Amino acid sequence: MRTIHLVGSLYNDFLLSELGKRLRDRGWNVLLHDFRTANSYNFDTNRVEPFTYFWGSKYLLSQKISRRLTSKYFVRRFLKEVVKPGDIINIHAVYSFYNQFVDDIKQSGAYLVCTFWGADILNVNPVVHDPIAPLLQNTDRISMVRSLHNNFSTKYPEYLNKVHPSRFGLKNLEVLEAHKTSVLRSKKIDYTKINLCIGYNGHVSQQHFEIINSLSVLPTHIKEVLNVFVPLTYGLSENYKSQIESELVNSEIKGELILNRFSDDELAEFKLNMDIEINMQVNDALSASITESLYAGTIMLLGEWLNYPEFNDLDLYYTPVSFENLSATLEKVIVQVVTEHEKSSHNAQKIYSFFTWTHTIDLWENLYTF
């Protein structure tokens, strides 16, 4: 039986393991690997473990020094001795690191599939950065969400004939749906105010400063009704955190930084209690966090330069904004918040029928059908 080998980062990467589980539920034989560390994911224990395919590999790969020296050796042995002709190697997040294994993959007789995630195409200049040409030349198929197509076609037009659609399902939509009928009241939420969320991580590219500066010029009576939350649960430096705290104080708006990761239930509770969300990051692929907020009925203001063709195809309701008109637009939304909530509430059903795993798993099965 053909085996699908999903290759990527296995640490804190629930999307790959979830994809593997969903494919296994459909009858596919699936294994997950991290070629940088020669680790695999054990579906029975839900744990990441060193390769156990060869005598001595588990011990050598569990030692920090020997792992650094032997991981590439064991990956090559794995490709030569474990991977069978007709298997599928699907690399997730396409970087030049994988160039060194292209010949081994082709010699194994396996199909090669490369899946772009976002940063691997949005933040890469193929002329300046290490090229991924060996991967793209030898891959049998390439997959990505539609919002990455324009960037890909500009940088690598010669490989467009290999591109297939793919997108991950959003498991949290199922959690949100379960909580919708009984939204828990949170001690952190002031229900007498308009609760506003800024961004969804701690990276500088989220442009928190610029957003907060726009909020600082709002009229005092508008500021007084706002309760601002800034999720910074990953990608945050201590210096950047201090700067955001200072900006919030100077803006004279009540605000709170969220530094600890939520459980799935806590995240659902948080999103269902937000009134408005502003996302104006420099660039983005198809954001799971934004999609989940739209599903929760949150009034969404998005940077007008962000490209989400899936949202437009579904005719989702959101408001494109620039930094020049952000404060004026936000003030208008707050004045009309009841009407805006009503318009935003219609996004849920459209999103659920398009982004849940039930509907996205077919794209992956088509990708792997050779």
SVG drawing of the C-alpha trace seen along z (x, -y; Angstrom):
<svg xmlns="http://www.w3.org/2000/svg" viewBox="-28 -64 57 67">
<polyline fill="none" stroke="black" stroke-width="0.4" points="0.0,0.0 1.2,-3.5 2.5,-5.6 2.2,-9.3 5.2,-10.8 4.3,-14.3 7.6,-16.2 7.9,-19.4 8.4,-20.8 6.8,-18.5 7.2,-20.8 4.1,-22.8 2.7,-22.1 -0.7,-20.6 -1.8,-21.2 0.5,-18.4 -0.6,-15.9 -4.2,-16.8 -3.9,-16.3 -2.2,-13.0 -5.0,-11.8 -7.7,-12.9 -6.1,-11.1 -5.7,-8.0 -9.4,-8.1 -10.0,-8.0 -7.9,-4.8 -4.5,-6.3 -1.2,-5.0 0.4,-8.2 3.7,-8.9 5.0,-12.2 8.7,-13.2 11.0,-16.1 14.1,-15.9 15.9,-18.5 16.0,-16.4 15.3,-12.9 12.3,-12.6 8.9,-11.0 5.4,-11.5 3.9,-8.6 0.1,-8.6 -0.5,-6.1 1.2,-8.1 0.8,-11.6 4.5,-12.1 7.6,-13.1 10.3,-10.4 13.7,-9.9 13.8,-7.6 13.5,-4.0 14.0,-2.5 17.6,-1.5 19.7,0.2 21.2,-2.5 19.3,-5.4 17.0,-6.1 19.9,-6.3 22.2,-8.5 19.3,-10.8 18.3,-11.3 21.8,-12.7 22.2,-16.4 25.8,-16.2 25.4,-12.9 22.0,-14.0 23.6,-17.0 26.2,-14.7 23.9,-11.8 20.5,-13.3 21.2,-13.8 22.7,-10.4 19.6,-8.7 17.3,-10.8 19.2,-9.6 19.1,-6.0 15.4,-6.4 14.8,-7.6 16.9,-4.8 15.7,-1.9 12.2,-2.8 10.5,-4.8 9.1,-2.7 8.5,-3.4 5.0,-5.0 5.1,-6.5 4.5,-10.2 6.9,-12.7 5.0,-15.9 7.3,-18.7 5.4,-21.3 7.0,-24.8 9.3,-24.9 12.9,-25.9 16.3,-25.3 17.2,-23.0 15.4,-20.2 17.5,-20.6 20.1,-18.2 17.5,-15.4 16.1,-15.8 18.3,-13.2 17.6,-10.7 13.8,-11.3 13.9,-10.8 16.1,-7.7 13.6,-6.2 10.9,-6.2 8.6,-8.3 6.4,-11.2 7.5,-14.6 4.9,-17.2 5.8,-20.6 3.2,-22.6 3.8,-26.3 2.5,-27.6 2.9,-31.4 6.2,-32.8 8.1,-30.5 6.8,-32.4 5.7,-35.8 9.0,-36.6 11.4,-35.1 13.1,-36.8 14.2,-33.9 17.1,-36.1 18.5,-37.2 17.7,-34.1 18.9,-30.5 17.0,-29.2 14.5,-26.4 14.8,-25.7 16.0,-22.0 12.9,-21.3 10.5,-23.0 12.2,-21.4 11.9,-17.9 8.6,-18.1 5.6,-16.3 3.1,-18.7 2.9,-22.0 0.1,-23.0 -1.0,-26.2 -4.0,-28.2 -5.3,-30.6 -4.1,-33.7 -0.5,-32.7 -1.1,-32.2 -0.2,-35.8 3.1,-35.8 4.0,-32.4 3.1,-33.2 5.3,-36.3 8.3,-34.5 8.0,-31.1 5.8,-31.4 7.5,-28.4 6.0,-26.0 2.4,-27.1 1.4,-24.0 2.3,-21.9 0.1,-23.9 -2.9,-22.3 -5.2,-23.8 -4.9,-22.8 -5.9,-24.2 -6.0,-22.9 -9.2,-22.4 -9.8,-24.5 -10.5,-22.2 -11.2,-25.2 -14.4,-25.9 -15.8,-22.7 -14.9,-24.0 -16.4,-27.4 -19.6,-25.8 -19.9,-23.8 -19.5,-26.9 -21.8,-29.1 -25.0,-28.0 -23.6,-28.7 -20.9,-31.4 -19.2,-31.6 -18.9,-35.0 -15.2,-35.7 -13.9,-37.6 -11.4,-39.3 -14.2,-40.8 -15.9,-44.1 -19.3,-43.6 -20.2,-47.3 -17.6,-48.2 -16.7,-47.5 -14.1,-44.7 -11.5,-45.1 -8.7,-42.7 -5.6,-43.9 -3.7,-41.3 -3.1,-37.6 0.6,-37.2 3.7,-39.1 5.5,-39.6 6.5,-43.2 4.9,-42.6 1.5,-42.8 2.1,-46.5 0.7,-47.0 2.3,-50.4 0.7,-51.8 -2.7,-50.5 -2.5,-51.8 -1.3,-55.2 -4.5,-55.3 -6.6,-54.5 -4.9,-57.2 -6.5,-60.0 -10.0,-58.8 -12.3,-61.2 -12.3,-60.7 -15.9,-59.5 -15.0,-56.7 -11.8,-55.7 -13.9,-55.4 -16.0,-52.7 -13.1,-50.6 -11.5,-47.6 -8.4,-46.6 -6.8,-43.1 -3.4,-42.4 -2.6,-38.7 1.2,-38.2 1.4,-34.5 4.1,-33.8 6.8,-35.6 7.3,-38.2 10.5,-39.7 10.7,-41.3 11.7,-44.6 8.8,-44.7 6.4,-43.8 7.6,-46.8 7.2,-49.1 3.6,-47.9 2.8,-48.4 4.1,-52.0 2.1,-52.7 -1.1,-51.5 -0.5,-53.7 0.2,-56.7 -3.0,-56.1 -5.1,-56.5 -7.1,-53.4 -7.8,-50.6 -5.8,-47.6 -4.4,-44.2 -1.6,-42.1 -2.3,-38.4 0.9,-36.5 -0.2,-33.0 -1.5,-30.6 -5.2,-29.7 -6.6,-26.2 -9.0,-25.4 -11.9,-26.1 -10.4,-29.4 -9.7,-30.5 -13.3,-29.9 -14.5,-31.8 -12.3,-34.7 -13.2,-35.0 -16.9,-34.7 -16.7,-37.6 -14.8,-40.0 -16.8,-42.7 -14.3,-44.0 -10.9,-42.8 -8.2,-44.8 -5.7,-42.9 -3.2,-45.0 -0.1,-42.9 2.4,-43.5 1.4,-40.4 -0.5,-37.2 -1.5,-33.9 -4.9,-32.5 -5.0,-33.2 -6.7,-30.6 -7.0,-33.1 -8.8,-35.6 -11.1,-33.0 -12.0,-31.8 -12.8,-35.3 -15.0,-35.9 -16.8,-32.6 -17.3,-33.8 -19.2,-36.9 -16.5,-39.4 -16.7,-42.7 -13.5,-42.5 -11.3,-45.4 -8.6,-44.2 -5.7,-45.9 -6.8,-46.8 -3.6,-45.4 -4.2,-41.9 -5.3,-39.3 -7.9,-36.8 -9.6,-35.5 -11.3,-32.7 -13.1,-35.4 -14.2,-37.2 -15.4,-34.0 -17.6,-33.3 -18.8,-36.9 -17.8,-37.3 -18.5,-40.6 -15.5,-42.6 -14.2,-46.1 -11.0,-46.9 -9.0,-49.8 -5.8,-51.8 -3.9,-53.5 -5.1,-56.8 -8.8,-56.0 -8.6,-53.4 -9.6,-55.8 -12.5,-57.3 -13.7,-53.8 -13.5,-52.4 -15.4,-55.3 -18.2,-54.7 -18.2,-51.0 -18.6,-51.7 -21.5,-54.0 -23.2,-51.4 -22.0,-48.4 -25.4,-46.6 -25.8,-46.8 -22.2,-45.7 -22.7,-42.7 -25.8,-41.7 -23.9,-41.8 -21.0,-39.9 -23.1,-37.2 -23.9,-35.9 -20.3,-34.9 -20.5,-31.8 -22.4,-29.3 -20.4,-30.3 -17.1,-29.7 -18.2,-26.4 -19.2,-24.9 -15.8,-25.8 -13.1,-25.6 -13.9,-22.5 -11.9,-19.4 -15.0,-17.6 -14.8,-19.9 -11.0,-20.4 -9.8,-16.8 -11.0,-16.0 -8.4,-18.6 -5.6,-16.6 -6.9,-13.3 -7.0,-14.7 -3.4,-16.0 -2.2,-12.6 -4.0,-10.7 -1.5,-9.9"/>
</svg>
